[in-house]
Protein backbone atom coordinates (compact mmCIF):
# COMPACT_ATOMS: atom_id res chain seq x y z
CA UNK A 1 0.00 0.00 0.00
CA UNK A 2 2.86 2.39 0.77
CA UNK A 3 5.81 2.88 -1.57
CA UNK A 4 7.99 4.17 1.28
CA UNK A 5 7.46 1.72 4.14
CA UNK A 6 6.74 -2.00 3.99
CA UNK A 7 4.30 -3.79 6.26
CA UNK A 8 6.12 -4.73 9.48
CA UNK A 9 5.36 -7.62 11.83
CA UNK A 10 6.66 -8.57 15.26
CA UNK A 11 6.10 -11.68 17.33
CA UNK A 12 5.61 -10.36 20.87
CA UNK A 13 6.33 -11.99 24.21
CA UNK A 14 3.14 -13.14 25.93
CA UNK A 15 3.86 -11.20 29.11
CA UNK A 16 3.60 -7.71 30.58
CA UNK A 17 6.55 -6.42 28.51
CA UNK A 18 4.58 -6.88 25.29
CA UNK A 19 2.78 -3.49 25.20
CA UNK A 20 6.05 -1.55 25.56
CA UNK A 21 7.76 -3.75 22.97
CA UNK A 22 4.82 -3.22 20.60
CA UNK A 23 4.94 0.58 21.02
CA UNK A 24 8.71 0.65 20.43
CA UNK A 25 8.30 -1.49 17.31
CA UNK A 26 5.53 0.76 15.97
CA UNK A 27 7.68 3.85 16.52
CA UNK A 28 10.68 2.24 14.78
CA UNK A 29 8.55 1.14 11.81
CA UNK A 30 6.40 4.25 11.42
CA UNK A 31 6.16 5.71 7.94
CA UNK A 32 7.51 9.22 8.47
CA UNK A 33 6.33 10.27 5.01
CA UNK A 34 2.67 9.30 5.48
CA UNK A 35 1.53 7.97 8.84
CA UNK A 36 3.41 10.13 11.36
CA UNK A 37 0.31 12.27 11.99
CA UNK A 38 -1.63 9.33 13.49
CA UNK A 39 1.25 7.63 15.34
CA UNK A 40 0.48 8.86 18.87
CA UNK A 41 -3.13 7.70 18.70
CA UNK A 42 -1.97 4.41 17.19
CA UNK A 43 0.43 3.81 20.09
CA UNK A 44 -2.40 4.08 22.62
CA UNK A 45 -4.63 1.71 20.65
CA UNK A 46 -1.76 -0.73 20.11
CA UNK A 47 -1.20 -0.80 23.88
CA UNK A 48 -4.87 -1.56 24.47
CA UNK A 49 -5.05 -4.40 21.96
CA UNK A 50 -1.75 -6.00 22.94
CA UNK A 51 -2.69 -5.81 26.62
CA UNK A 52 -5.98 -7.56 25.81
CA UNK A 53 -4.20 -10.28 23.83
CA UNK A 54 -1.72 -10.93 26.63
CA UNK A 55 -4.36 -10.79 29.38
CA UNK A 56 -7.23 -12.67 27.75
CA UNK A 57 -5.80 -14.39 24.67
CA UNK A 58 -2.89 -16.76 24.39
CA UNK A 59 0.33 -17.03 22.40
CA UNK A 60 1.39 -16.36 19.80
CA UNK A 61 0.77 -12.59 19.93
CA UNK A 62 1.69 -10.91 16.66
CA UNK A 63 1.60 -7.20 15.81
CA UNK A 64 1.37 -6.01 12.19
CA UNK A 65 1.68 -2.33 11.22
CA UNK A 66 1.10 -1.00 7.72
CA UNK A 67 1.02 2.50 6.24
CA UNK A 68 -1.86 2.94 3.82
CA UNK A 69 0.13 5.39 1.65
CA UNK A 70 -2.28 8.24 2.28
CA UNK A 71 -1.48 9.34 5.82
CA UNK A 72 -3.24 6.51 7.60
CA UNK A 73 -2.21 3.40 9.41
CA UNK A 74 -3.58 -0.13 9.60
CA UNK A 75 -2.74 -2.17 12.68
CA UNK A 76 -3.55 -5.80 13.45
CA UNK A 77 -2.96 -7.69 16.70
CA UNK A 78 -3.31 -11.44 16.39
CA UNK A 79 -3.30 -13.98 19.21
CA UNK A 80 -3.83 -17.70 19.59
CA UNK A 81 -7.26 -17.61 21.21
CA UNK A 82 -10.38 -18.25 19.16
CA UNK A 83 -12.56 -16.47 21.75
CA UNK A 84 -13.67 -13.17 20.23
CA UNK A 85 -13.45 -10.14 22.54
CA UNK A 86 -16.56 -8.33 23.70
CA UNK A 87 -16.83 -4.61 24.14
CA UNK A 88 -17.77 -3.97 27.78
CA UNK A 89 -19.35 -1.07 29.58
CA UNK A 90 -16.90 -0.28 32.37
CA UNK A 91 -18.19 1.48 35.45
CA UNK A 92 -16.52 4.51 37.01
CA UNK A 93 -14.44 2.58 39.55
CA UNK A 94 -13.49 -0.30 37.25
CA UNK A 95 -9.77 -0.64 36.54
CA UNK A 96 -10.30 -2.44 33.23
CA UNK A 97 -12.89 -2.93 30.53
CA UNK A 98 -12.37 0.21 28.48
CA UNK A 99 -9.92 -1.01 25.83
CA UNK A 100 -12.30 -1.82 22.98
CA UNK A 101 -14.40 1.25 23.76
CA UNK A 102 -11.28 3.39 23.37
CA UNK A 103 -10.47 1.63 20.09
CA UNK A 104 -14.06 2.19 18.91
CA UNK A 105 -14.01 5.90 19.80
CA UNK A 106 -10.55 6.74 18.45
CA UNK A 107 -10.23 4.64 15.31
CA UNK A 108 -11.80 5.27 11.92
CA UNK A 109 -12.64 1.58 11.59
CA UNK A 110 -11.98 -1.57 13.60
CA UNK A 111 -13.04 -5.17 13.80
CA UNK A 112 -12.35 -8.71 14.92
CA UNK A 113 -11.92 -11.76 12.74
CA UNK A 114 -11.05 -15.39 13.27
CA UNK A 115 -7.75 -16.38 11.65
CA UNK A 116 -5.99 -19.54 10.59
CA UNK A 117 -2.45 -19.06 9.34
CA UNK A 118 1.11 -20.31 9.77
CA UNK A 119 0.80 -19.62 13.52
CA UNK A 120 -2.31 -21.80 13.88
CA UNK A 121 -5.84 -20.73 14.73
CA UNK A 122 -6.74 -17.60 16.62
CA UNK A 123 -8.23 -14.18 16.15
CA UNK A 124 -7.10 -10.79 14.93
CA UNK A 125 -8.31 -7.44 16.20
CA UNK A 126 -7.52 -4.63 13.79
CA UNK A 127 -8.00 -0.89 13.48
CA UNK A 128 -7.45 1.86 10.94
CA UNK A 129 -6.51 5.47 11.63
CA UNK A 130 -6.58 8.28 9.11
CA UNK A 131 -5.47 11.86 9.55
CA UNK A 132 -8.16 14.36 10.45
CA UNK A 133 -9.96 15.63 7.38
CA UNK A 134 -9.46 12.57 5.17
CA UNK A 135 -12.07 10.00 4.20
N, C-alpha and C positions, 0 to 999 in steps of 0.2 A: 504494500500500500504506500509506503514511503520510500522515495529514492535515496534518502539520506541515511536513514537508520533502519536496520533490519529488526525483525521481531526477535525479542530476547526472552529466554526461559531460564529459570533457576529452580533446582530441586532444593527445597528448604528442609531444615531440621524440624522434626515434629516435637518441638519444645518451645519454651517461652523466649528463646532467642530469635525465633522465626520472624516476628513482625519487624524487628530492627534490621535483620538481614534482608528482608524483603524491601524495606524502605531504602536501604543503602544500594541495593541492586537497581531499584527503579531510578534513583538519582544518577547512578553511573551509566545507565542505559537510556536516559531521557534524550529525546530528539530536540536538541537546542534550536534547530531551525524551525520546527513546527509546534511541538507539544509543550514547550517550556511554560506557556501561559496557564496550563491546567495542572502542572506538576504538584503544587502544594495540596490541592484538593485530592488529587490522585493518591498522594502519600497517606492521607487520613483514611481514605476508603480501602486502600491496600492493607493498612493495619487492621481495620475492622474485619475484612474478609479472611486474612491470614490467621488472626486470633480465633475466629470462629472455626476455621479448619483444624487448627491445633487443639482447640478446646472440645469440639463436638464431633469432628470428623476422625479420620485416621490416616496414617501414611499410605502412600506418599503424598506430600503437599508440594504442589508445583505452581509457580508464579510465571505467567506469560504477560509481557508488556509489548504493545505494538503502537507505533505512531500511525495515524490514519492519513498522513500526508497533507492534511488541511488544518492543522492546529489542534486536532483532537487526539485522544488517547483511548486505546482499548486495552482493558486489563482482564485477565482471567486467572482465578485461583481454583485449582483442581485438587481434590483430596480423594482418599480411597474409600470413603463411606458412600453408600448408595442412598442414605437417608437424606431427603431434601430438606433444607432449612425452612423454618417458618418465621415470618415476620411477626414479632411480638409487640404488645403494647406494654412498655415498661411503666411502672409507677414512679412517682417522685423520688422515693427512697431506694429504689432498686439500683444495684451496682452494675447490672448487666441487662441485656435485652434491647439495646438501642441500635446495634450494629446495622441490621438490614434497613431499619427506618432511616438511619443516616445515609446509607447508600441510596435509598429510594429518593430522599429529598435532595441530595447533592448531585446525583448523576443525571445525565441526559437520557440514559436507557440502562436497564440492568435485567438480569434474568438468571435462571438456574436451569441446568440441563444435565441429565444423566450422561455419562461418558463410558466408553470402552475403548481403550487404546493400548499402547505398548506397556503402560503401567498397570493395566488390569481394569477392573470396573471401578466406578466412583461417580462423582458429580463435579460439575464446574459451576462456579458462580462468577459471573462476568459483569462488567460495567463499561460504559462509554462516557467520556467527558469531551465536550467541545467548548471552545472559547466563547465567551459571552458575545451574543450578536450573530452567531452562525447557526445554520439550521442542521 
